[in-house]
Amino acid sequence: MPQNPAHNPIDNWLSLTSNEGTTRRVYEMTPDDKHIGNPAIRAIHGGVVTLFLERVAELEISKEESAPFSCVIVNTNVDFLRSAKLKPMFGAAVIVRRGRRLAVVNAKAWQDDPERLVGQATISLKID
């Protein structure tokens, strides 16, 4: 069942917050031990990185909508570029295409330097 992307309990689990910047919205995830995928190097699980990128995309779409709506993720293509350490992760998204029923969003995640990405994704969302 589709749900309003602006209200999701996953945000609490990810400790997800957003900040309005001068040029774009930046989302922040504060990781915890429950997010670890590789305990040997204390790296965040790839599924958590993917979930973060998907939520960034959903929230970016919801900020652009004036009326209540819901969306469902149709497809996610993720490029993992380096391991994500157990420290704050930041993300931003750009809406590539927004139609009546489908949106395509590019999302990026980084930790210390926005030029050194942890991962990036292209996410297709069905809009209801």
ABEGO torsion letter per residue (X at the ends): XBBBAABBAAAAAAGBBBBBBAABBBBBBBBBAAABABAAAGBBBAAAAAAAAAAAAAAAAAAABABBBBBBBABBBBBBABBBBBBBBBBBBBBABBBAABBBBBBBBBAABAABBABBBBBBBBBX
